[in-house]
């Protein structure tokens, strides 16, 4: 029973690891700005939505994140609009989410247009030598998915190996018990408490 449960659990962990590694590929496509895949579009919209939730919950936490990653805001609204408009995923809510994230500037943000990289209408832009945080956040996601995937696959494969070893040991024990227990054949004999009187042959 324990071997079966262990095998099922290991299989689930292996599948989870494989899914995490597949997400690494999706993140890489997002980093390459390849939005032809629906998976990349879903990933991008989820990142923006979760980031907006963090901004609404604690603006200081988002500012600290920018300072730790040494970046500014999320990305230009016009760039994201170009990415997501082709898939009809861009709407007013996503635009508001990005604008709210960009409105909170960190240490590496500037409000002077002369310091902005290219033309921008954002409230803040990265100072020279820095970039928006989208690149950094996607890199963090890629590293996390890679770590989770590798750990899950290693743990699942190890568990499957132990389950196989346990099954092998169990089969060996059953075979050993069967081979070391001889089978004795008991002859069938009628037994009666009353023995019949046999006439004396000498009489």
URSUL-V618450 format. One record per residue. RES is the residue in three letters. PHI is phi in degrees with one decimal (none if undefined). D_LAST is the distance of its C-alpha to the last C-alpha in Angstrom with 2 decimals. Layout:
BEGIN
res->RES phi->PHI d_last->D_LAST
res->RES phi->PHI d_last->D_LAST
END
This chain:
BEGIN
res->UNK phi->none d_last->73.23
res->UNK phi->-66.0 d_last->75.76
res->UNK phi->-65.5 d_last->76.02
res->UNK phi->-65.2 d_last->76.86
res->UNK phi->-63.8 d_last->79.45
res->UNK phi->-63.6 d_last->80.95
res->UNK phi->-66.1 d_last->81.27
res->UNK phi->-63.7 d_last->82.96
res->UNK phi->-61.9 d_last->85.33
res->UNK phi->-64.7 d_last->86.22
res->UNK phi->-64.0 d_last->86.93
res->UNK phi->-63.1 d_last->89.28
res->UNK phi->-64.7 d_last->91.12
res->UNK phi->-63.1 d_last->91.50
res->UNK phi->-63.2 d_last->92.94
res->UNK phi->-62.5 d_last->95.35
res->UNK phi->-64.2 d_last->96.47
res->UNK phi->-64.4 d_last->97.08
res->UNK phi->-65.3 d_last->99.15
res->UNK phi->-63.4 d_last->101.21
res->UNK phi->-68.0 d_last->101.97
res->UNK phi->-67.7 d_last->102.98
res->UNK phi->-68.4 d_last->105.45
res->UNK phi->-59.8 d_last->106.95
res->UNK phi->-64.3 d_last->107.94
res->UNK phi->-64.5 d_last->109.48
res->UNK phi->-63.0 d_last->111.52
res->UNK phi->-62.3 d_last->112.73
res->UNK phi->-67.6 d_last->113.99
res->UNK phi->-65.8 d_last->115.76
res->UNK phi->-65.1 d_last->117.39
res->UNK phi->-83.7 d_last->118.57
res->UNK phi->60.1 d_last->120.03
res->UNK phi->-99.4 d_last->117.85
res->UNK phi->-102.3 d_last->117.55
res->UNK phi->-76.3 d_last->116.39
res->UNK phi->-95.8 d_last->112.84
res->UNK phi->-64.6 d_last->111.88
res->UNK phi->-63.6 d_last->109.75
res->UNK phi->-67.1 d_last->112.86
res->UNK phi->-63.2 d_last->114.77
res->UNK phi->-62.8 d_last->112.01
res->UNK phi->-60.2 d_last->111.88
res->UNK phi->-63.0 d_last->115.65
res->UNK phi->-65.4 d_last->115.86
res->UNK phi->-67.0 d_last->113.00
res->UNK phi->-63.0 d_last->114.74
res->UNK phi->-64.1 d_last->118.01
res->UNK phi->-64.0 d_last->116.35
res->UNK phi->-68.6 d_last->114.47
res->UNK phi->-64.1 d_last->117.57
res->UNK phi->-63.2 d_last->119.59
res->UNK phi->-62.9 d_last->117.02
res->UNK phi->-66.5 d_last->117.37
res->UNK phi->-63.1 d_last->121.16
res->UNK phi->-67.4 d_last->121.14
res->UNK phi->-75.6 d_last->118.74
res->UNK phi->-155.7 d_last->120.59
res->UNK phi->-68.4 d_last->123.67
res->UNK phi->-66.9 d_last->123.71
res->UNK phi->-64.7 d_last->120.23
res->UNK phi->-67.9 d_last->121.44
res->UNK phi->-65.6 d_last->124.55
res->UNK phi->-65.5 d_last->122.42
res->UNK phi->-62.6 d_last->120.26
res->UNK phi->-61.7 d_last->123.41
res->UNK phi->-66.4 d_last->124.53
res->UNK phi->-68.9 d_last->121.19
res->UNK phi->-84.2 d_last->121.06
res->UNK phi->58.3 d_last->124.80
res->UNK phi->-143.9 d_last->125.61
res->UNK phi->-139.3 d_last->127.39
res->UNK phi->56.9 d_last->126.36
res->UNK phi->-108.6 d_last->123.89
res->UNK phi->-171.7 d_last->125.90
res->UNK phi->-68.0 d_last->128.94
res->UNK phi->-61.3 d_last->128.55
res->UNK phi->-63.3 d_last->130.21
res->UNK phi->-67.4 d_last->127.75
res->UNK phi->-65.0 d_last->124.68
res->UNK phi->-62.9 d_last->126.20
res->UNK phi->-65.1 d_last->126.55
res->UNK phi->-64.7 d_last->122.93
res->UNK phi->-99.9 d_last->121.42
res->UNK phi->-66.8 d_last->123.83
res->UNK phi->-63.0 d_last->122.42
res->UNK phi->-96.8 d_last->119.04
res->UNK phi->62.3 d_last->120.66
res->UNK phi->-92.8 d_last->119.04
res->UNK phi->-80.6 d_last->122.34
res->UNK phi->-145.2 d_last->123.51
res->UNK phi->-65.0 d_last->125.65
res->UNK phi->-67.3 d_last->122.82
res->UNK phi->-67.7 d_last->122.18
res->UNK phi->-62.8 d_last->125.90
res->UNK phi->-63.3 d_last->126.16
res->UNK phi->-62.4 d_last->123.19
res->UNK phi->-67.9 d_last->124.78
res->UNK phi->-63.3 d_last->128.19
res->UNK phi->-65.0 d_last->126.76
res->UNK phi->-67.9 d_last->124.98
res->UNK phi->-74.0 d_last->128.14
res->UNK phi->-72.6 d_last->130.27
res->UNK phi->-99.2 d_last->128.62
res->UNK phi->-93.2 d_last->130.01
res->UNK phi->-102.6 d_last->128.63
res->UNK phi->-66.1 d_last->130.18
res->UNK phi->-103.2 d_last->130.38
res->UNK phi->-109.5 d_last->132.11
res->UNK phi->-135.5 d_last->135.81
res->UNK phi->-101.5 d_last->137.94
res->UNK phi->-89.3 d_last->140.76
res->UNK phi->-61.0 d_last->140.82
res->UNK phi->-64.7 d_last->142.44
res->UNK phi->-93.1 d_last->139.29
res->UNK phi->-76.6 d_last->136.93
res->UNK phi->-82.4 d_last->135.38
res->UNK phi->78.2 d_last->136.81
res->UNK phi->-84.2 d_last->138.05
res->UNK phi->-146.4 d_last->136.11
res->UNK phi->-115.2 d_last->136.59
res->UNK phi->-74.7 d_last->133.93
res->UNK phi->-67.4 d_last->134.78
res->UNK phi->-132.7 d_last->133.56
res->UNK phi->-142.5 d_last->133.06
res->UNK phi->-66.0 d_last->131.71
res->UNK phi->-70.9 d_last->134.12
res->UNK phi->-54.7 d_last->134.95
res->UNK phi->91.9 d_last->132.00
res->UNK phi->-120.2 d_last->129.40
res->UNK phi->-137.0 d_last->127.74
res->UNK phi->-70.3 d_last->126.11
res->UNK phi->-80.4 d_last->122.67
res->UNK phi->-57.9 d_last->120.86
res->UNK phi->-61.9 d_last->120.28
res->UNK phi->-67.7 d_last->119.00
res->UNK phi->-65.5 d_last->116.73
res->UNK phi->-66.7 d_last->115.15
res->UNK phi->-67.4 d_last->114.60
res->UNK phi->-62.5 d_last->112.86
res->UNK phi->-62.7 d_last->110.65
res->UNK phi->-63.4 d_last->109.81
res->UNK phi->-63.5 d_last->108.89
res->UNK phi->-66.2 d_last->106.71
res->UNK phi->-63.4 d_last->104.86
res->UNK phi->-64.4 d_last->104.33
res->UNK phi->-64.0 d_last->102.93
res->UNK phi->-63.3 d_last->100.64
res->UNK phi->-62.6 d_last->99.42
res->UNK phi->-65.2 d_last->98.69
res->UNK phi->-63.8 d_last->96.94
res->UNK phi->-66.0 d_last->94.85
res->UNK phi->-64.8 d_last->93.79
res->UNK phi->-64.7 d_last->92.93
res->UNK phi->-64.5 d_last->90.94
res->UNK phi->-65.0 d_last->89.14
res->UNK phi->-64.9 d_last->88.30
res->UNK phi->-64.3 d_last->86.99
res->UNK phi->-64.2 d_last->84.82
res->UNK phi->-62.9 d_last->83.45
res->UNK phi->-64.6 d_last->82.67
res->UNK phi->-66.9 d_last->80.76
res->UNK phi->-64.8 d_last->78.88
res->UNK phi->-64.7 d_last->77.89
res->UNK phi->-65.1 d_last->76.81
res->UNK phi->-64.0 d_last->74.77
res->UNK phi->-65.6 d_last->73.05
res->UNK phi->-62.8 d_last->72.33
res->UNK phi->-63.5 d_last->70.87
res->UNK phi->-63.3 d_last->68.68
res->UNK phi->-65.1 d_last->67.32
res->UNK phi->-64.9 d_last->66.64
res->UNK phi->-64.8 d_last->64.73
res->UNK phi->-64.0 d_last->62.60
res->UNK phi->-67.0 d_last->61.86
res->UNK phi->-66.1 d_last->61.01
res->UNK phi->-65.8 d_last->58.59
res->UNK phi->-65.8 d_last->56.91
res->UNK phi->-78.7 d_last->56.59
res->UNK phi->-96.3 d_last->55.32
res->UNK phi->-113.6 d_last->52.51
res->UNK phi->-66.8 d_last->49.43
res->UNK phi->-104.5 d_last->47.16
res->UNK phi->-98.5 d_last->43.44
res->UNK phi->-95.8 d_last->41.01
res->UNK phi->-98.5 d_last->38.06
res->UNK phi->-70.4 d_last->35.03
res->UNK phi->-80.0 d_last->33.79
res->UNK phi->-138.5 d_last->30.31
res->UNK phi->-77.3 d_last->28.71
res->UNK phi->-118.1 d_last->27.97
res->UNK phi->-137.0 d_last->26.40
res->UNK phi->-68.9 d_last->26.25
res->UNK phi->-111.1 d_last->23.07
res->UNK phi->-88.1 d_last->20.06
res->UNK phi->-67.9 d_last->17.58
res->UNK phi->-76.0 d_last->14.04
res->UNK phi->-99.1 d_last->11.72
res->UNK phi->-61.9 d_last->8.14
res->UNK phi->-71.4 d_last->5.67
res->UNK phi->-71.6 d_last->5.59
res->UNK phi->-82.3 d_last->3.80
res->UNK phi->-70.9 d_last->0.00
END
